[in-house]
Amino acid sequence: MTTVLHATRAELLRLSRWPAVWITVGAWVALALTFGYVFDYVTWATGTETFATEGAAAARDALLAGLLPQAVPDVLVQGMPMFGGALAMVLGALVAGNGFGWGTWKTAFTQGPSRTAVVGGSLTALSVFVLLMVAATLALFTAVSAGIALAEDQAVVWPTASATAQAVGSGLLVLEMWALLGYTVGVLARGPALAVGLGLVWALVVENLLRGVGSLLDAVEQVTHYLPGTAAGSLVGALTGTGTGTPGVLDVVPGGQAVVTVVAYVVGLCAVVLVVLRRRDLA
């Protein structure tokens, strides 16, 4: 355990001084803020004529309600199945893949610690940055939503602790799964470029195409129920109750099945990485 902690500290030091990591984290926070609050607030503030009819007035009120502090848990996770997942995959692929190009894996494996400890430290460091992504987003959304409530003379009603905890836990599971997928592909591909490309194509294109084909072929549809994007989207959909309309948020499988599938991916991908890096010849 001590060796793993030392490996984690070393990996955190490496990642914390790497601009690409912070750019990836910053890109997620910026996208989450833009699609979670900026566009909706601008629409609410400037769309008076658009919401002029009686039915649309209720939609305008609902739009404002989604910008207030009580809605933070839902807004926090809505972008994670697609945009957050894609950027988490990029992060995972960079962390693992560049270890081959830079010779980091080879150097670490020859310094004394076991390969299991080194890989465990790297995976733990990656999880720390996933936690940072979720925590930074939660803090920013809380501040922004409170600011909107105060600016528009709305009551500041905070979400319940259980709702916040469920959102944070779900977000961590979703981003961790995608980050580990990128990490695994980076290990298998021995580099970040191919891993990033394949990961983004899979997350943003292939799964959506398979779900489209699945609406016509029952066999394909059953397979899509166990894909990572379906599991992540259904988990968020079960939490927020918005299975349609938000890109990546689905209601394909029940929330319980989605949780089990995501956890299975997290555990399975960690096992694959450990087996491959313990047995692979890096020479």
DRENPA-3360 file (N, C-alpha, C; in nm, 2 decimals, always signed):
BEGIN
1 = MTTVLHAT = +0.08/-0.12/+0.00/+0.00/+0.00/+0.00/+0.09/+0.13/+0.00 ~ +0.20/+0.12/+0.08/+0.29/+0.24/+0.08/+0.35/+0.27/-0.06 ~ +0.38/+0.16/-0.13/+0.44/+0.17/-0.26/+0.33/+0.23/-0.36 ~ +0.21/+0.19/-0.35/+0.10/+0.25/-0.43/+0.09/+0.40/-0.40 ~ +0.09/+0.44/-0.28/+0.08/+0.58/-0.24/+0.20/+0.66/-0.30 ~ +0.32/+0.61/-0.29/+0.43/+0.68/-0.35/+0.41/+0.69/-0.50 ~ +0.37/+0.58/-0.56/+0.34/+0.59/-0.71/+0.24/+0.69/-0.74 ~ +0.13/+0.70/-0.66/+0.02/+0.79/-0.68/+0.08/+0.94/-0.67;
9 = RAELLRLS = +0.16/+0.96/-0.57/+0.21/+1.10/-0.56/+0.30/+1.13/-0.67 ~ +0.38/+1.04/-0.72/+0.47/+1.07/-0.84/+0.38/+1.10/-0.96 ~ +0.28/+1.02/-0.98/+0.19/+1.04/-1.10/+0.11/+1.17/-1.09 ~ +0.07/+1.20/-0.97/+0.00/+1.33/-0.96/+0.09/+1.45/-0.98 ~ +0.22/+1.43/-0.94/+0.31/+1.54/-0.97/+0.33/+1.55/-1.12 ~ +0.34/+1.44/-1.19/+0.36/+1.45/-1.34/+0.24/+1.51/-1.41 ~ +0.12/+1.47/-1.37/+0.00/+1.51/-1.43/-0.03/+1.66/-1.40 ~ +0.00/+1.70/-1.28/-0.03/+1.84/-1.23/+0.06/+1.94/-1.31;
17 = RWPAVWIT = +0.17/+1.90/-1.36/+0.26/+1.99/-1.43/+0.25/+1.97/-1.59 ~ +0.15/+1.91/-1.63/+0.13/+1.88/-1.77/+0.01/+1.96/-1.82 ~ +0.04/+2.06/-1.91/-0.07/+2.15/-1.95/-0.18/+2.08/-2.02 ~ -0.16/+1.98/-2.09/-0.27/+1.91/-2.17/-0.37/+1.86/-2.07 ~ -0.34/+1.81/-1.95/-0.43/+1.77/-1.85/-0.52/+1.88/-1.81 ~ -0.47/+1.99/-1.78/-0.55/+2.11/-1.73/-0.63/+2.17/-1.84 ~ -0.58/+2.16/-1.97/-0.66/+2.20/-2.08/-0.79/+2.12/-2.09 ~ -0.77/+1.98/-2.08/-0.88/+1.89/-2.09/-0.98/+1.92/-1.98;
25 = VGAWVALA = -0.94/+1.93/-1.86/-1.02/+1.96/-1.74/-1.10/+2.09/-1.76 ~ -1.02/+2.19/-1.81/-1.08/+2.32/-1.83/-1.18/+2.32/-1.94 ~ -1.16/+2.24/-2.05/-1.25/+2.23/-2.16/-1.38/+2.17/-2.11 ~ -1.38/+2.07/-2.02/-1.50/+2.02/-1.97/-1.58/+2.12/-1.89 ~ -1.51/+2.19/-1.80/-1.58/+2.29/-1.72/-1.64/+2.40/-1.80 ~ -1.57/+2.44/-1.90/-1.62/+2.55/-1.99/-1.74/+2.50/-2.07 ~ -1.74/+2.38/-2.12/-1.85/+2.32/-2.20/-1.97/+2.30/-2.11 ~ -1.94/+2.25/-1.99/-2.05/+2.22/-1.89/-2.12/+2.35/-1.85;
33 = LTFGYVFD = -2.04/+2.46/-1.83/-2.10/+2.59/-1.79/-2.18/+2.65/-1.91 ~ -2.13/+2.64/-2.03/-2.19/+2.70/-2.15/-2.33/+2.63/-2.18 ~ -2.33/+2.49/-2.18/-2.45/+2.42/-2.21/-2.54/+2.41/-2.09 ~ -2.49/+2.42/-1.97/-2.57/+2.40/-1.86/-2.64/+2.53/-1.82 ~ -2.57/+2.64/-1.84/-2.63/+2.77/-1.78/-2.63/+2.88/-1.89 ~ -2.52/+2.91/-1.96/-2.51/+3.03/-2.04/-2.62/+3.03/-2.14 ~ -2.63/+2.93/-2.22/-2.73/+2.93/-2.33/-2.87/+2.94/-2.28 ~ -2.90/+2.87/-2.17/-3.04/+2.87/-2.12/-3.07/+3.01/-2.06;
41 = YVTWATGT = -2.97/+3.07/-1.99/-2.99/+3.20/-1.93/-3.01/+3.31/-2.03 ~ -2.93/+3.30/-2.14/-2.94/+3.40/-2.24/-3.08/+3.39/-2.31 ~ -3.12/+3.26/-2.33/-3.25/+3.24/-2.39/-3.36/+3.29/-2.30 ~ -3.35/+3.27/-2.17/-3.45/+3.31/-2.08/-3.45/+3.47/-2.07 ~ -3.34/+3.53/-2.07/-3.33/+3.67/-2.05/-3.37/+3.75/-2.18 ~ -3.34/+3.70/-2.29/-3.36/+3.77/-2.42/-3.48/+3.72/-2.50 ~ -3.54/+3.61/-2.46/-3.64/+3.55/-2.54/-3.78/+3.59/-2.50 ~ -3.81/+3.71/-2.46/-3.94/+3.76/-2.42/-4.04/+3.74/-2.53;
49 = ETFATEGA = -4.01/+3.77/-2.65/-4.10/+3.76/-2.76/-4.13/+3.61/-2.79 ~ -4.03/+3.53/-2.78/-4.04/+3.39/-2.81/-4.14/+3.32/-2.71 ~ -4.14/+3.37/-2.59/-4.22/+3.31/-2.48/-4.35/+3.39/-2.46 ~ -4.39/+3.46/-2.56/-4.51/+3.56/-2.54/-4.64/+3.49/-2.52 ~ -4.66/+3.37/-2.58/-4.79/+3.30/-2.57/-4.80/+3.24/-2.43 ~ -4.93/+3.21/-2.40/-4.96/+3.16/-2.26/-4.89/+3.03/-2.23 ~ -4.89/+2.93/-2.33/-4.82/+2.81/-2.30/-4.67/+2.82/-2.29 ~ -4.62/+2.91/-2.37/-4.47/+2.94/-2.37/-4.43/+3.00/-2.24;
57 = AAARDALL = -4.52/+3.08/-2.17/-4.48/+3.14/-2.05/-4.44/+3.04/-1.94 ~ -4.52/+2.93/-1.94/-4.49/+2.82/-1.85/-4.35/+2.76/-1.88 ~ -4.32/+2.75/-2.01/-4.19/+2.70/-2.05/-4.08/+2.79/-2.00 ~ -4.10/+2.92/-2.01/-4.00/+3.02/-1.96/-3.98/+3.00/-1.81 ~ -4.09/+2.98/-1.74/-4.07/+2.96/-1.59/-3.99/+2.84/-1.56 ~ -4.02/+2.73/-1.64/-3.95/+2.61/-1.62/-3.80/+2.62/-1.66 ~ -3.77/+2.70/-1.76/-3.64/+2.73/-1.80/-3.56/+2.80/-1.69 ~ -3.62/+2.90/-1.62/-3.56/+2.97/-1.51/-3.54/+2.87/-1.39;
65 = AGLLPQAV = -3.64/+2.79/-1.37/-3.63/+2.69/-1.25/-3.51/+2.60/-1.27 ~ -3.47/+2.57/-1.39/-3.36/+2.48/-1.42/-3.23/+2.55/-1.40 ~ -3.23/+2.68/-1.38/-3.11/+2.76/-1.36/-3.08/+2.79/-1.21 ~ -3.18/+2.76/-1.13/-3.17/+2.79/-0.99/-3.09/+2.69/-0.91 ~ -3.05/+2.72/-0.78/-2.97/+2.62/-0.71/-3.03/+2.49/-0.68 ~ -3.16/+2.48/-0.67/-3.22/+2.35/-0.64/-3.20/+2.25/-0.76 ~ -3.18/+2.30/-0.88/-3.16/+2.22/-1.00/-3.02/+2.18/-1.02 ~ -2.93/+2.22/-0.94/-2.78/+2.20/-0.96/-2.75/+2.05/-0.98;
73 = PDVLVQGM = -2.81/+1.95/-0.90/-2.77/+1.81/-0.92/-2.81/+1.76/-1.06 ~ -2.92/+1.80/-1.11/-2.96/+1.76/-1.25/-2.87/+1.82/-1.35 ~ -2.84/+1.95/-1.34/-2.76/+2.02/-1.44/-2.61/+1.96/-1.44 ~ -2.57/+1.92/-1.32/-2.43/+1.87/-1.30/-2.41/+1.75/-1.39 ~ -2.50/+1.66/-1.40/-2.48/+1.53/-1.46/-2.53/+1.53/-1.61 ~ -2.61/+1.62/-1.65/-2.67/+1.61/-1.78/-2.57/+1.60/-1.90 ~ -2.46/+1.67/-1.88/-2.36/+1.68/-1.99/-2.25/+1.57/-1.98 ~ -2.26/+1.49/-1.88/-2.15/+1.39/-1.86/-2.15/+1.27/-1.95;
81 = PMFGGALA = -2.27/+1.21/-1.99/-2.27/+1.10/-2.07/-2.20/+1.12/-2.21 ~ -2.22/+1.24/-2.26/-2.16/+1.27/-2.40/-2.03/+1.36/-2.39 ~ -2.05/+1.49/-2.36/-1.93/+1.58/-2.36/-1.83/+1.54/-2.25 ~ -1.88/+1.52/-2.13/-1.79/+1.49/-2.03/-1.73/+1.35/-2.05 ~ -1.80/+1.26/-2.10/-1.74/+1.13/-2.13/-1.64/+1.13/-2.23 ~ -1.66/+1.21/-2.34/-1.56/+1.22/-2.45/-1.43/+1.28/-2.40 ~ -1.44/+1.39/-2.31/-1.32/+1.45/-2.26/-1.25/+1.37/-2.16 ~ -1.33/+1.29/-2.08/-1.27/+1.20/-1.98/-1.19/+1.09/-2.06;
89 = MVLGALVA = -1.24/+1.04/-2.17/-1.17/+0.95/-2.25/-1.04/+1.01/-2.30 ~ -1.04/+1.13/-2.35/-0.92/+1.20/-2.39/-0.82/+1.20/-2.28 ~ -0.87/+1.24/-2.16/-0.78/+1.24/-2.04/-0.71/+1.11/-2.01 ~ -0.80/+1.00/-2.01/-0.74/+0.87/-1.98/-0.64/+0.83/-2.09 ~ -0.68/+0.85/-2.21/-0.58/+0.81/-2.32/-0.45/+0.89/-2.31 ~ -0.46/+1.01/-2.28/-0.33/+1.09/-2.27/-0.25/+1.04/-2.15 ~ -0.31/+1.01/-2.04/-0.24/+0.97/-1.92/-0.16/+0.83/-1.95 ~ -0.24/+0.74/-2.01/-0.18/+0.61/-2.03/-0.09/+0.61/-2.16;
97 = GNGFGWGT = -0.14/+0.67/-2.27/-0.07/+0.66/-2.39/+0.07/+0.73/-2.40 ~ +0.08/+0.84/-2.34/+0.20/+0.92/-2.34/+0.31/+0.85/-2.26 ~ +0.27/+0.76/-2.17/+0.37/+0.68/-2.09/+0.46/+0.60/-2.18 ~ +0.41/+0.56/-2.30/+0.49/+0.48/-2.39/+0.58/+0.57/-2.47 ~ +0.52/+0.68/-2.53/+0.61/+0.77/-2.61/+0.72/+0.84/-2.53 ~ +0.69/+0.87/-2.41/+0.79/+0.94/-2.32/+0.88/+0.84/-2.25 ~ +0.85/+0.72/-2.25/+0.93/+0.62/-2.18/+0.90/+0.62/-2.03 ~ +0.79/+0.67/-1.99/+0.75/+0.68/-1.85/+0.73/+0.54/-1.79;
105 = WKTAFTQG = +0.65/+0.46/-1.86/+0.63/+0.32/-1.81/+0.76/+0.25/-1.79 ~ +0.84/+0.25/-1.89/+0.96/+0.17/-1.89/+1.05/+0.22/-1.77 ~ +1.06/+0.35/-1.75/+1.14/+0.41/-1.64/+1.09/+0.37/-1.51 ~ +0.95/+0.38/-1.49/+0.89/+0.35/-1.36/+0.90/+0.20/-1.33 ~ +0.89/+0.12/-1.43/+0.89/-0.03/-1.40/+1.03/-0.08/-1.37 ~ +1.13/+0.00/-1.40/+1.27/-0.04/-1.37/+1.33/+0.02/-1.25 ~ +1.25/+0.10/-1.17/+1.30/+0.17/-1.06/+1.28/+0.10/-0.92 ~ +1.22/-0.02/-0.93/+1.21/-0.10/-0.81/+1.07/-0.14/-0.77;
113 = PSRTAVVG = +0.97/-0.04/-0.78/+0.83/-0.08/-0.74/+0.78/-0.19/-0.84 ~ +0.68/-0.27/-0.79/+0.62/-0.37/-0.88/+0.53/-0.30/-0.98 ~ +0.51/-0.37/-1.09/+0.43/-0.31/-1.20/+0.29/-0.29/-1.14 ~ +0.24/-0.38/-1.06/+0.10/-0.36/-1.00/+0.09/-0.23/-0.92 ~ +0.20/-0.20/-0.84/+0.20/-0.07/-0.77/+0.20/+0.05/-0.85 ~ +0.29/+0.04/-0.96/+0.30/+0.16/-1.05/+0.17/+0.18/-1.12 ~ +0.11/+0.08/-1.17/-0.02/+0.09/-1.25/-0.13/+0.14/-1.15 ~ -0.13/+0.08/-1.03/-0.23/+0.12/-0.93/-0.22/+0.27/-0.90;
121 = GSLTALSV = -0.10/+0.32/-0.89/-0.07/+0.46/-0.86/-0.12/+0.55/-0.97 ~ -0.10/+0.50/-1.10/-0.14/+0.58/-1.21/-0.29/+0.58/-1.22 ~ -0.36/+0.47/-1.20/-0.51/+0.47/-1.20/-0.57/+0.55/-1.09 ~ -0.50/+0.55/-0.97/-0.55/+0.63/-0.86/-0.54/+0.78/-0.89 ~ -0.42/+0.82/-0.95/-0.40/+0.96/-0.99/-0.51/+1.00/-1.09 ~ -0.54/+0.91/-1.19/-0.64/+0.95/-1.29/-0.78/+0.97/-1.22 ~ -0.81/+0.88/-1.12/-0.93/+0.90/-1.05/-0.94/+1.03/-0.97 ~ -0.82/+1.07/-0.92/-0.82/+1.20/-0.85/-0.86/+1.31/-0.94;
129 = FVLLMVAA = -0.81/+1.31/-1.06/-0.84/+1.41/-1.16/-0.99/+1.41/-1.20 ~ -1.04/+1.28/-1.21/-1.19/+1.27/-1.24/-1.27/+1.33/-1.12 ~ -1.23/+1.31/-1.00/-1.29/+1.37/-0.88/-1.28/+1.52/-0.89 ~ -1.16/+1.57/-0.93/-1.14/+1.72/-0.94/-1.24/+1.77/-1.05 ~ -1.26/+1.71/-1.16/-1.35/+1.75/-1.26/-1.49/+1.77/-1.20 ~ -1.54/+1.67/-1.13/-1.67/+1.67/-1.07/-1.68/+1.78/-0.97 ~ -1.58/+1.78/-0.88/-1.59/+1.88/-0.77/-1.58/+2.02/-0.82 ~ -1.50/+2.05/-0.92/-1.49/+2.19/-0.97/-1.62/+2.23/-1.04;
137 = TLALFTAV = -1.68/+2.13/-1.11/-1.81/+2.16/-1.18/-1.92/+2.19/-1.08 ~ -1.92/+2.11/-0.97/-2.02/+2.13/-0.87/-2.01/+2.27/-0.80 ~ -1.89/+2.30/-0.77/-1.86/+2.43/-0.70/-1.90/+2.55/-0.79 ~ -1.86/+2.54/-0.92/-1.89/+2.64/-1.02/-2.04/+2.66/-1.04 ~ -2.11/+2.54/-1.06/-2.25/+2.55/-1.08/-2.33/+2.60/-0.96 ~ -2.28/+2.57/-0.84/-2.35/+2.62/-0.72/-2.34/+2.77/-0.71 ~ -2.22/+2.82/-0.74/-2.19/+2.97/-0.74/-2.28/+3.04/-0.85 ~ -2.27/+2.98/-0.97/-2.35/+3.05/-1.08/-2.50/+3.05/-1.06;
145 = SAGIALAE = -2.55/+2.93/-1.01/-2.69/+2.92/-0.99/-2.74/+3.02/-0.88 ~ -2.66/+3.03/-0.77/-2.69/+3.12/-0.67/-2.69/+3.27/-0.72 ~ -2.59/+3.30/-0.80/-2.58/+3.43/-0.86/-2.70/+3.46/-0.94 ~ -2.75/+3.37/-1.02/-2.87/+3.39/-1.11/-2.99/+3.41/-1.02 ~ -3.00/+3.33/-0.91/-3.12/+3.35/-0.82/-3.12/+3.49/-0.76 ~ -3.00/+3.53/-0.71/-3.00/+3.67/-0.65/-3.02/+3.78/-0.75 ~ -2.97/+3.76/-0.87/-2.98/+3.86/-0.98/-3.13/+3.88/-1.02 ~ -3.20/+3.76/-1.02/-3.34/+3.77/-1.07/-3.44/+3.77/-0.95;
153 = DQAVVWPT = -3.40/+3.80/-0.83/-3.48/+3.81/-0.72/-3.56/+3.68/-0.69 ~ -3.50/+3.57/-0.71/-3.56/+3.44/-0.68/-3.51/+3.38/-0.55 ~ -3.59/+3.30/-0.48/-3.55/+3.24/-0.36/-3.44/+3.14/-0.38 ~ -3.34/+3.15/-0.29/-3.23/+3.05/-0.30/-3.27/+2.93/-0.22 ~ -3.31/+2.83/-0.29/-3.34/+2.70/-0.23/-3.24/+2.60/-0.27 ~ -3.16/+2.55/-0.17/-3.05/+2.45/-0.20/-3.11/+2.31/-0.22 ~ -3.04/+2.23/-0.31/-3.09/+2.09/-0.32/-3.06/+2.01/-0.20 ~ -3.13/+1.90/-0.18/-3.11/+1.82/-0.07/-2.98/+1.75/-0.07;
161 = ASATAQAV = -2.93/+1.71/+0.04/-2.80/+1.65/+0.05/-2.80/+1.51/-0.02 ~ -2.91/+1.44/-0.02/-2.92/+1.31/-0.09/-2.92/+1.33/-0.24 ~ -2.99/+1.43/-0.29/-2.99/+1.46/-0.43/-2.85/+1.50/-0.48 ~ -2.78/+1.58/-0.41/-2.65/+1.62/-0.44/-2.55/+1.50/-0.44 ~ -2.57/+1.42/-0.34/-2.48/+1.30/-0.32/-2.50/+1.20/-0.44 ~ -2.63/+1.18/-0.48/-2.66/+1.09/-0.59/-2.60/+1.14/-0.72 ~ -2.61/+1.28/-0.74/-2.56/+1.33/-0.86/-2.41/+1.32/-0.87 ~ -2.34/+1.35/-0.76/-2.20/+1.35/-0.75/-2.15/+1.20/-0.77;
169 = GSGLLVLE = -2.22/+1.11/-0.70/-2.18/+0.97/-0.72/-2.20/+0.92/-0.86 ~ -2.31/+0.95/-0.92/-2.34/+0.91/-1.06/-2.24/+0.98/-1.15 ~ -2.21/+1.10/-1.13/-2.11/+1.17/-1.22/-1.97/+1.11/-1.21 ~ -1.93/+1.07/-1.09/-1.80/+1.01/-1.07/-1.80/+0.88/-1.14 ~ -1.90/+0.80/-1.13/-1.91/+0.67/-1.20/-1.90/+0.68/-1.35 ~ -1.98/+0.77/-1.40/-1.98/+0.79/-1.55/-1.85/+0.84/-1.60 ~ -1.79/+0.94/-1.54/-1.66/+0.99/-1.59/-1.55/+0.90/-1.56 ~ -1.55/+0.82/-1.45/-1.45/+0.73/-1.43/-1.45/+0.61/-1.53;
177 = MWALLGYT = -1.57/+0.57/-1.57/-1.58/+0.47/-1.67/-1.52/+0.51/-1.80 ~ -1.56/+0.63/-1.84/-1.51/+0.68/-1.97/-1.36/+0.71/-1.96 ~ -1.31/+0.76/-1.85/-1.17/+0.78/-1.84/-1.09/+0.65/-1.85 ~ -1.14/+0.54/-1.78/-1.08/+0.41/-1.79/-1.09/+0.35/-1.93 ~ -1.19/+0.38/-2.00/-1.20/+0.33/-2.14/-1.09/+0.39/-2.22 ~ -1.07/+0.53/-2.21/-0.96/+0.59/-2.28/-0.83/+0.54/-2.23 ~ -0.81/+0.52/-2.10/-0.69/+0.47/-2.05/-0.66/+0.33/-2.11 ~ -0.76/+0.24/-2.11/-0.74/+0.11/-2.16/-0.70/+0.11/-2.31;
185 = VGVLARGP = -0.77/+0.19/-2.39/-0.73/+0.20/-2.53/-0.59/+0.25/-2.55 ~ -0.55/+0.35/-2.46/-0.42/+0.40/-2.47/-0.31/+0.30/-2.44 ~ -0.34/+0.21/-2.34/-0.25/+0.10/-2.31/-0.24/+0.00/-2.43 ~ -0.36/-0.04/-2.48/-0.36/-0.13/-2.59/-0.29/-0.08/-2.72 ~ -0.32/+0.05/-2.75/-0.26/+0.11/-2.87/-0.12/+0.16/-2.85 ~ -0.07/+0.16/-2.73/+0.07/+0.21/-2.70/+0.09/+0.36/-2.73 ~ -0.01/+0.44/-2.73/+0.00/+0.58/-2.76/-0.13/+0.65/-2.75 ~ -0.12/+0.78/-2.74/-0.25/+0.86/-2.72/-0.33/+0.89/-2.84;
193 = ALAVGLGL = -0.26/+0.91/-2.95/-0.33/+0.96/-3.07/-0.44/+0.87/-3.12 ~ -0.40/+0.74/-3.15/-0.50/+0.65/-3.19/-0.61/+0.63/-3.09 ~ -0.57/+0.62/-2.96/-0.67/+0.60/-2.85/-0.77/+0.72/-2.85 ~ -0.72/+0.84/-2.86/-0.81/+0.96/-2.86/-0.91/+0.95/-2.98 ~ -0.85/+0.92/-3.10/-0.94/+0.91/-3.22/-1.04/+0.81/-3.21 ~ -1.00/+0.68/-3.17/-1.09/+0.57/-3.16/-1.20/+0.60/-3.05 ~ -1.15/+0.65/-2.94/-1.25/+0.68/-2.83/-1.35/+0.78/-2.87 ~ -1.31/+0.89/-2.93/-1.41/+0.99/-2.97/-1.51/+0.94/-3.08;
201 = VWALVVEN = -1.46/+0.86/-3.17/-1.54/+0.81/-3.28/-1.65/+0.71/-3.21 ~ -1.60/+0.63/-3.12/-1.69/+0.54/-3.05/-1.80/+0.61/-2.97 ~ -1.75/+0.70/-2.89/-1.84/+0.77/-2.80/-1.94/+0.86/-2.87 ~ -1.90/+0.93/-2.97/-1.99/+1.03/-3.04/-2.06/+0.98/-3.16 ~ -2.01/+0.87/-3.22/-2.06/+0.83/-3.35/-2.11/+0.68/-3.35 ~ -2.02/+0.59/-3.32/-2.06/+0.45/-3.33/-2.17/+0.40/-3.24 ~ -2.17/+0.44/-3.12/-2.28/+0.40/-3.03/-2.42/+0.46/-3.08 ~ -2.42/+0.58/-3.12/-2.54/+0.64/-3.17/-2.59/+0.56/-3.30;
209 = LLRGVGSL = -2.50/+0.53/-3.38/-2.54/+0.45/-3.50/-2.60/+0.31/-3.47 ~ -2.53/+0.25/-3.37/-2.58/+0.12/-3.33/-2.72/+0.12/-3.26 ~ -2.74/+0.23/-3.19/-2.87/+0.24/-3.13/-2.98/+0.27/-3.24 ~ -2.94/+0.34/-3.34/-3.03/+0.36/-3.45/-3.06/+0.23/-3.53 ~ -2.96/+0.15/-3.55/-2.98/+0.02/-3.61/-3.06/-0.07/-3.52 ~ -3.04/-0.06/-3.39/-3.11/-0.14/-3.29/-3.26/-0.12/-3.29 ~ -3.30/+0.00/-3.34/-3.45/+0.02/-3.35/-3.51/-0.06/-3.46 ~ -3.43/-0.12/-3.55/-3.47/-0.20/-3.66/-3.44/-0.35/-3.64;
217 = LDAVEQVT = -3.33/-0.38/-3.57/-3.29/-0.52/-3.55/-3.29/-0.55/-3.40 ~ -3.37/-0.64/-3.35/-3.38/-0.67/-3.21/-3.25/-0.72/-3.15 ~ -3.17/-0.80/-3.23/-3.05/-0.85/-3.17/-2.95/-0.74/-3.15 ~ -2.94/-0.65/-3.24/-2.85/-0.53/-3.21/-2.90/-0.45/-3.10 ~ -3.03/-0.43/-3.08/-3.08/-0.35/-2.97/-3.04/-0.41/-2.84 ~ -3.05/-0.55/-2.83/-3.01/-0.61/-2.70/-2.86/-0.59/-2.67 ~ -2.78/-0.59/-2.77/-2.64/-0.56/-2.75/-2.62/-0.42/-2.70 ~ -2.69/-0.32/-2.76/-2.67/-0.18/-2.72/-2.70/-0.16/-2.57;
225 = HYLPGTAA = -2.79/-0.24/-2.51/-2.82/-0.22/-2.37/-2.70/-0.23/-2.28 ~ -2.60/-0.30/-2.33/-2.48/-0.32/-2.25/-2.36/-0.23/-2.29 ~ -2.38/-0.14/-2.38/-2.27/-0.06/-2.42/-2.25/+0.05/-2.32 ~ -2.12/+0.10/-2.31/-2.09/+0.20/-2.21/-2.18/+0.33/-2.22 ~ -2.20/+0.38/-2.34/-2.27/+0.50/-2.36/-2.42/+0.49/-2.32 ~ -2.48/+0.37/-2.35/-2.61/+0.34/-2.31/-2.63/+0.34/-2.16 ~ -2.53/+0.27/-2.09/-2.53/+0.26/-1.95/-2.52/+0.40/-1.88 ~ -2.42/+0.47/-1.93/-2.40/+0.61/-1.87/-2.52/+0.70/-1.89;
233 = GSLVGALT = -2.57/+0.70/-2.02/-2.69/+0.78/-2.04/-2.81/+0.74/-1.97 ~ -2.83/+0.61/-1.95/-2.95/+0.56/-1.88/-2.94/+0.59/-1.73 ~ -2.81/+0.58/-1.68/-2.79/+0.62/-1.54/-2.83/+0.76/-1.51 ~ -2.78/+0.85/-1.59/-2.81/+0.99/-1.58/-2.96/+1.02/-1.60 ~ -3.02/+0.95/-1.70/-3.16/+0.96/-1.73/-3.25/+0.92/-1.62 ~ -3.21/+0.81/-1.55/-3.29/+0.77/-1.43/-3.28/+0.86/-1.32 ~ -3.16/+0.93/-1.31/-3.14/+1.03/-1.20/-3.22/+1.16/-1.22 ~ -3.22/+1.21/-1.34/-3.27/+1.34/-1.37/-3.42/+1.33/-1.42;
241 = GTGTGTPG = -3.46/+1.21/-1.47/-3.59/+1.20/-1.53/-3.60/+1.27/-1.67 ~ -3.49/+1.29/-1.73/-3.49/+1.36/-1.86/-3.43/+1.26/-1.96 ~ -3.50/+1.16/-2.00/-3.45/+1.06/-2.09/-3.45/+1.11/-2.24 ~ -3.51/+1.22/-2.27/-3.51/+1.27/-2.41/-3.48/+1.42/-2.41 ~ -3.42/+1.46/-2.52/-3.39/+1.61/-2.53/-3.25/+1.64/-2.51 ~ -3.19/+1.59/-2.40/-3.05/+1.62/-2.37/-2.96/+1.52/-2.44 ~ -2.86/+1.57/-2.52/-2.78/+1.47/-2.59/-2.70/+1.38/-2.50 ~ -2.71/+1.25/-2.53/-2.64/+1.15/-2.45/-2.72/+1.10/-2.33;
249 = VLDVVPGG = -2.83/+1.17/-2.29/-2.91/+1.12/-2.17/-3.02/+1.04/-2.23 ~ -3.03/+0.91/-2.17/-3.12/+0.81/-2.23/-3.22/+0.75/-2.12 ~ -3.31/+0.68/-2.17/-3.40/+0.60/-2.08/-3.41/+0.46/-2.13 ~ -3.30/+0.41/-2.18/-3.31/+0.28/-2.25/-3.32/+0.16/-2.15 ~ -3.24/+0.16/-2.04/-3.24/+0.06/-1.94/-3.27/+0.12/-1.81 ~ -3.32/+0.04/-1.71/-3.35/+0.09/-1.58/-3.22/+0.14/-1.51 ~ -3.24/+0.23/-1.41/-3.13/+0.28/-1.34/-3.04/+0.18/-1.27 ~ -3.11/+0.08/-1.21/-3.03/-0.02/-1.14/-2.94/-0.10/-1.23;
257 = QAVVTVVA = -2.99/-0.14/-1.35/-2.91/-0.21/-1.44/-2.80/-0.12/-1.50 ~ -2.83/+0.01/-1.51/-2.72/+0.10/-1.56/-2.61/+0.11/-1.46 ~ -2.64/+0.12/-1.33/-2.54/+0.13/-1.23/-2.45/+0.00/-1.23 ~ -2.51/-0.11/-1.24/-2.44/-0.24/-1.24/-2.35/-0.25/-1.36 ~ -2.40/-0.20/-1.48/-2.32/-0.21/-1.60/-2.20/-0.12/-1.59 ~ -2.22/+0.01/-1.54/-2.11/+0.10/-1.53/-2.00/+0.05/-1.43 ~ -2.05/+0.00/-1.32/-1.95/-0.05/-1.22/-1.88/-0.17/-1.28 ~ -1.94/-0.26/-1.35/-1.88/-0.37/-1.41/-1.77/-0.32/-1.51;
265 = YVVGLCAV = -1.80/-0.22/-1.59/-1.70/-0.16/-1.68/-1.58/-0.11/-1.60 ~ -1.60/-0.04/-1.49/-1.49/+0.02/-1.41/-1.40/-0.09/-1.36 ~ -1.46/-0.19/-1.30/-1.38/-0.30/-1.24/-1.31/-0.38/-1.36 ~ -1.39/-0.41/-1.46/-1.33/-0.49/-1.57/-1.21/-0.42/-1.64 ~ -1.23/-0.29/-1.66/-1.12/-0.22/-1.73/-1.00/-0.21/-1.65 ~ -1.01/-0.19/-1.52/-0.90/-0.19/-1.43/-0.82/-0.32/-1.44 ~ -0.90/-0.43/-1.44/-0.84/-0.56/-1.45/-0.76/-0.58/-1.58 ~ -0.82/-0.54/-1.69/-0.76/-0.55/-1.82/-0.63/-0.47/-1.82;
273 = VLVVLRRR = -0.63/-0.35/-1.77/-0.51/-0.27/-1.77/-0.40/-0.33/-1.69 ~ -0.43/-0.38/-1.57/-0.33/-0.45/-1.48/-0.27/-0.57/-1.55 ~ -0.36/-0.65/-1.61/-0.31/-0.78/-1.68/-0.22/-0.74/-1.79 ~ -0.26/-0.65/-1.88/-0.18/-0.61/-2.00/-0.04/-0.55/-1.96 ~ -0.04/-0.46/-1.87/+0.08/-0.39/-1.83/+0.17/-0.48/-1.75 ~ +0.12/-0.58/-1.68/+0.20/-0.67/-1.60/+0.27/-0.77/-1.69 ~ +0.21/-0.80/-1.80/+0.26/-0.91/-1.89/+0.33/-0.85/-2.02 ~ +0.31/-0.73/-2.05/+0.36/-0.67/-2.18/+0.51/-0.65/-2.16;
281 = DLA = +0.58/-0.68/-2.27/+0.72/-0.64/-2.28/+0.73/-0.50/-2.34 ~ +0.79/-0.41/-2.26/+0.79/-0.27/-2.31/+0.92/-0.23/-2.38 ~ +1.01/-0.33/-2.40/+1.13/-0.30/-2.47/+1.11/-0.27/-2.61;
% end
